[in-house]
Amino acid sequence: MAGRDQRAQEALQAELYEQIGRLKMELEWLKKKAAPSVDVKRTLIEPEHPVLSVRRQCELIGLNRSSGITHSLASRRRICTSCV
């Protein structure tokens, strides 16, 4: 029974360390991206961010998710049409 408790404790510890790492990364991202206005916040969304989803980025900067997604899609369209 002690072996099972030890494994459970190690699994919990690993999960907590993973969560701490994710929260630290999100906090650093937020510190760099903090902006006062909605228009500025929209420009901060990085649709191609390797770890943070658009939804999570919107949550972190206090932006309505539909505003962030709409802006991201509009930006992609402008980029695509400017490349043609």
C-alpha positions as a printed NumPy array, in Angstrom:
array([[  0.   ,   0.   ,   0.   ],
       [  2.908,   2.367,   0.67 ],
       [  4.105,   1.968,  -2.933],
       [  0.705,   2.945,  -4.266],
       [  0.567,   6.021,  -2.013],
       [  4.058,   7.014,  -3.124],
       [  3.107,   6.752,  -6.812],
       [ -0.077,   8.75 ,  -6.241],
       [  1.913,  11.427,  -4.422],
       [  4.476,  11.599,  -7.249],
       [  1.737,  11.848,  -9.873],
       [  0.061,  14.672,  -7.967],
       [  3.38 ,  16.469,  -7.582],
       [  4.136,  16.154, -11.304],
       [  0.683,  17.513, -12.169],
       [  1.146,  20.471,  -9.834],
       [  4.58 ,  21.294, -11.254],
       [  3.103,  21.185, -14.762],
       [  0.329,  23.557, -13.706],
       [  2.845,  25.923, -12.075],
       [  4.905,  25.978, -15.264],
       [  1.848,  26.724, -17.398],
       [  0.705,  29.497, -15.069],
       [  4.171,  31.071, -15.029],
       [  4.258,  31.048, -18.832],
       [  0.773,  32.57 , -19.02 ],
       [  1.69 ,  35.254, -16.485],
       [  4.797,  36.229, -18.426],
       [  2.751,  36.375, -21.63 ],
       [  0.155,  38.526, -19.882],
       [  2.761,  40.926, -18.51 ],
       [  4.09 ,  41.511, -22.021],
       [  0.637,  41.879, -23.536],
       [ -1.22 ,  43.958, -20.913],
       [ -2.917,  46.886, -22.666],
       [ -5.574,  49.384, -21.623],
       [ -7.964,  49.609, -24.599],
       [-10.021,  46.96 , -26.391],
       [ -8.574,  47.972, -29.761],
       [ -5.032,  47.535, -28.489],
       [ -5.948,  44.241, -26.791],
       [ -7.274,  42.892, -30.105],
       [ -3.91 ,  43.481, -31.738],
       [ -2.215,  41.398, -29.05 ],
       [ -3.931,  38.124, -29.947],
       [ -1.479,  35.668, -31.496],
       [ -3.545,  33.064, -33.391],
       [ -0.458,  30.97 , -34.096],
       [  0.874,  30.923, -30.511],
       [  2.318,  27.44 , -29.896],
       [  0.819,  26.996, -26.415],
       [ -1.913,  29.559, -25.718],
       [ -5.181,  29.193, -27.584],
       [ -6.994,  32.299, -28.804],
       [ -9.655,  31.599, -26.186],
       [ -7.079,  31.538, -23.366],
       [ -5.329,  34.665, -24.649],
       [ -8.675,  36.488, -24.652],
       [ -9.353,  35.327, -21.092],
       [ -5.935,  36.467, -19.905],
       [ -6.227,  39.982, -21.294],
       [ -9.928,  40.381, -20.487],
       [-11.153,  40.488, -24.062],
       [-14.451,  39.06 , -25.254],
       [-13.467,  35.921, -27.143],
       [-15.6  ,  36.716, -30.189],
       [-13.808,  40.066, -30.516],
       [-10.432,  38.343, -30.444],
       [-11.415,  35.666, -32.93 ],
       [-13.033,  38.152, -35.301],
       [ -9.915,  40.3  , -35.208],
       [ -7.666,  37.287, -35.761],
       [ -9.653,  36.141, -38.779],
       [ -9.725,  39.648, -40.22 ],
       [ -5.965,  39.948, -39.773],
       [ -5.392,  36.648, -41.54 ],
       [ -7.56 ,  37.748, -44.452],
       [ -5.653,  41.018, -44.791],
       [ -2.352,  39.162, -44.716],
       [ -3.534,  36.603, -47.266],
       [ -4.931,  39.203, -49.66 ],
       [ -1.83 ,  41.367, -49.377],
       [  0.343,  38.396, -50.369],
       [ -1.597,  37.743, -53.583]])
